[in-house]
Every structure is written in structure tokens, then in C-alpha cells.
Amino acid sequence: MLICYTMGIAEALRNVREEINDAAVKSRRVPEEIKLVAVSKAANPGMIAEAVRAGALIFGESRVQEAEKKVKSEELRVKSEKIEWHLIGHLQKNKVKHAVQLFDLIHSVDSAGLAEEVNRQAEKINKIQRILVEVKLSEEASKHGVAEKGLTALLVQIAGMDNLKPEGLMTIPPYFDDPEKTRLYFRRLRQLQDNLNALHITHYAFRELSMGMSNDFRVAIEEGSTMVRIGTAIFGERK
Ligand SMILES: *Cc1c(COP(=O)(O)O)cnc(C)c1O
């Protein structure tokens, strides 16, 4: 997609929503089952407030401390009641306490040790923390996530932790200019989720598939995404 930098946030959001709808209809899905996570890591509180006014309800941040400043900022105080904040970036153990206080959903749980710490901190504040498990489907050293072969064991462990609610899976495929090349990664994540659901690890099914970014969300939706994480197409390039 070409990004027009003179486009306002409201207009960019409208365009993204339209494209989500089109991709859903094209793949015979209900647009309402696809949530838009507006990735605000490059946005300041004023920009986030503008997106809120344009109807955005879920914001994704990749760093705990940056998110904390924004969540507590003046600009967002009044509005923040109905807003959901999601952590989409890698989580370090020493940041878990703050993350659990701040975020409605953590997309990036990828080890038993991290899950245990999230569970422990959630228990302390009497919270059931919604989480997704991040899966690493490529060999890139820079990526986080549990490898496919460790996924089932990790979810079995997580299912035994009382203050966690695992809702599904998340992945970040390698970047390709041609979004078609990401299709197999998205399809694989969907298969892994279907396989997990067939094992009935929890009494409910894992429903969420957090996959798709500005460049490839249409393909992700065609492959079953329920949460697209979109930054650049809404807020512009990170400065
Ligand atoms: C930054 C980021 C996004 C958004 O990427 P865009 O290409 O700007 O849409 C999505 N997911 C994660 C994990 C990110 O770090």
C-alpha cells in the first residue's frame, strides 16, 4: 500500500477499516470478528487521542515504559476507560509487574518462565491476565517466540496457571515486500491453533490469531487472522 503522509489519522483509519472489510468479505468472513489493533509505538498521546476520536478502541505498544507514559498522559485520561492496551513487543521478566498493571492483553508470552512470572504478578493484583502465545515460525535470530515443537507443552503448562487466560496465538513472519510470501506463515499459525484446539487443553477453544501488519494484513485476514496489528498505515512512519 502507498502511504500518503498528508493523510490525517482519521482518514487513514477509515481506509484501513475499509480494507479490513474488503479482505473479510473476499474470504467470506464476518468483518466484526477481526479486531484492529492500532499500533501506536510511533504515535504521541495527541495522535492516539485523535485515533480515539476517530473510533479506534485497541492500541498496541511494544515497550512497557513508553506505553506507561502514554496511558497516564493528560490527553488520554478522560478517554482511556473504554480503550484496551495491548503489549505486542517482547516482554522482559523485570518488566512483567508493570506490564500486568497496564495491559489488557499481552501478545508476546513465549516461555514457561515468562508465563510463570506473568501469572505470579497477576495473582498479586487479583487479575486474570489475558495472553497470547507468540510462535516463531522462521529461523531468524532476531525474532522471539516459542518454536513449533515446544508449543503444545507450553500451552499445557500455561493451562495450569490460574491467573492466565490464553486466548490464542501470535506470530511475526519475516518481512517480504511481496505480502503473498507471508501467506504460508499465517496458514501455519492457523493450523497450529486448529491442532491445539483438537487437543482440548482448556475447556474453551483458543480463538485469537494475532497476525498481519500494515504490509500484509489482507493476506493475514484471508488466512484467518482475528487481530491485525497496524501501525504505519494509520500513524505513518516511525520517526
Ligand atoms: C511495529 C509492529 C507492528 C506494526 O507494524 P506496521 O508495519 O507499522 O504496521 C505490528 N506488530 C508488531 C509486533 C510490531 O512491533
The ligand as a Gaussian input file, in Angstrom:
#p B3LYP/6-31G(d) Opt

LIG

0 1
 C        5.525000      -2.278000      14.922000
 C        4.773000      -3.544000      15.000000
 C        3.609000      -3.746000      14.246000
 C        3.076000      -2.716000      13.270000
 O        3.842000      -2.703000      12.111000
 P        3.467000      -1.754000      10.882000
 O        4.235000      -2.307000       9.765000
 O        3.888000      -0.380000      11.270000
 O        2.007000      -1.850000      10.693000
 C        2.929000      -4.927000      14.410000
 N        3.360000      -5.898000      15.251000
 C        4.480000      -5.747000      15.974000
 C        4.908000      -6.856000      16.875000
 C        5.224000      -4.574000      15.868000
 O        6.350000      -4.450000      16.596000

